[in-house]
């Protein structure tokens, strides 16, 4: 059986910065490197920032590396901090917000993989220097098989 060994060193990876949503994301393991099975991303969220309420078919696992987040999953809210793990099956409505007073960081795994670099680069282009209208943002997510359900949450 053929296989490929992939080794990602600290500091390596493809970085996407989207200031409009307070996100810096580094793709540590791409869909190509994992054969489409898994993405691994290192994310940094600015204080008070997180994604809008959304759902997608891929499962996600989040490990908080630094800071504290407020999550909302299927209408239930809970806080997580450094070292905590949140595992979400595909298809659940979810969002989170950094509730720390400094940037917080998570290791995020997405199963199966998508082209995360293309998704977040495109999202940055859609957002540009500000927030686009909701219809344009929803259309972009729909193109990727995702559904926007509401705005980001506040602490």
C-alpha positions in Angstrom: 0.0 0.0 0.0 1.3 3.4 -1.0 1.4 6.2 1.7 3.1 9.5 2.3 4.7 10.7 5.4 3.9 14.3 6.2 5.8 16.2 8.9 4.9 19.8 9.8 7.4 21.7 11.9 6.5 24.6 14.2 6.3 27.8 12.3 5.5 26.1 9.0 2.2 26.2 7.3 0.1 28.5 5.1 -1.2 31.5 7.0 -4.4 33.4 6.3 -5.2 36.6 8.2 -8.8 38.0 8.1 -8.8 41.2 10.3 -12.5 41.8 9.6 -13.3 38.8 11.7 -10.3 38.9 14.1 -8.9 35.6 12.7 -5.4 34.4 11.9 -5.3 30.8 10.7 -2.5 28.5 9.8 -3.2 25.3 7.8 -0.9 22.7 9.5 -2.2 19.6 7.5 -4.0 20.1 4.2 -6.5 17.9 2.5 -3.8 16.9 0.0 -1.3 15.8 2.7 -4.0 13.8 4.5 -5.6 12.2 1.4 -8.8 14.1 2.1 -9.3 12.6 5.5 -8.4 15.5 7.8 -7.5 19.2 8.1 -5.4 20.4 11.0 -5.4 24.2 11.6 -4.0 26.5 14.2 -6.3 29.4 14.8 -5.9 32.7 16.7 -9.0 34.7 17.5 -8.9 38.3 18.7 -10.8 39.1 21.9 -14.6 39.3 21.2 -14.3 37.5 17.8 -15.6 34.2 16.5 -17.5 32.8 13.5 -21.2 33.3 12.9 -23.7 30.6 13.9 -23.3 28.0 11.2 -23.5 24.3 10.3 -21.6 22.1 7.8 -21.5 18.3 7.2 -17.9 17.9 8.4 -17.1 17.0 12.0 -14.9 19.3 14.0 -12.6 18.9 17.0 -11.3 21.9 18.8 -8.5 21.9 21.4 -8.1 25.2 23.3 -4.3 25.9 23.4 -4.6 29.4 25.1 -7.4 31.5 26.4 -11.1 31.0 27.0 -14.0 30.7 24.6 -17.8 30.7 24.9 -19.3 28.1 22.7 -22.9 27.7 21.5 -23.8 24.2 20.1 -27.5 23.5 19.2 -28.7 26.3 21.4 -26.7 25.3 24.5 -23.9 27.6 25.8 -20.8 26.6 27.7 -17.3 27.9 28.4 -14.0 26.2 27.7 -10.4 27.1 28.5 -6.8 26.0 28.0 -6.5 22.3 27.5 -10.2 21.6 27.0 -11.5 19.7 23.9 -14.8 20.2 22.1 -15.9 17.6 19.6 -18.8 18.3 17.3 -20.4 15.9 14.9 -21.1 17.1 11.4 -24.5 18.9 10.9 -24.8 20.6 14.3 -25.4 24.3 14.6 -22.4 25.9 16.3 -20.4 29.1 17.0 -17.9 30.4 19.6 -16.4 33.6 20.7 -13.1 34.4 22.4 -14.1 35.8 25.8 -10.5 36.4 27.0 -8.9 39.9 27.1 -6.1 38.7 24.8 -5.9 36.6 21.6 -6.9 33.0 22.2 -5.7 30.0 20.2 -7.3 26.7 19.2 -6.0 23.6 17.3 -8.9 22.7 14.9 -9.4 19.4 13.2 -11.9 19.0 10.4 -13.1 15.6 9.2 -13.3 14.9 6.3 -11.0 17.6 5.0 -11.9 20.5 2.7 -9.6 22.8 0.9 -9.2 25.0 4.0 -6.7 27.3 2.5 -9.0 28.0 -0.4 -12.0 28.4 1.8 -10.4 30.9 4.2 -8.6 32.8 1.5 -11.9 33.2 -0.4 -13.6 34.2 2.8 -11.0 36.9 3.4 -11.7 38.2 -0.2 -15.5 38.2 0.4 -15.0 40.1 3.7 -12.4 42.5 2.3 -12.0 45.5 4.6 -15.4 45.1 6.2 -18.5 43.0 6.5 -20.4 42.2 3.3 -24.1 42.0 3.2 -25.5 38.8 4.7 -26.7 37.5 1.4 -23.2 37.6 -0.2 -21.7 35.9 2.9 -24.5 33.2 2.9 -23.9 32.6 -0.8 -20.2 32.1 -0.3 -20.8 29.6 2.5 -23.5 27.8 0.4 -20.9 27.3 -2.3 -18.9 25.3 0.2 -21.8 23.2 1.5 -22.2 25.3 4.7 -25.3 27.1 6.0 -25.2 30.4 7.9 -27.8 30.4 10.7 -27.2 33.7 12.6 -24.7 36.3 13.7 -21.7 35.6 15.9 -22.5 35.4 19.6 -21.5 37.9 22.2 -20.3 37.0 25.7 
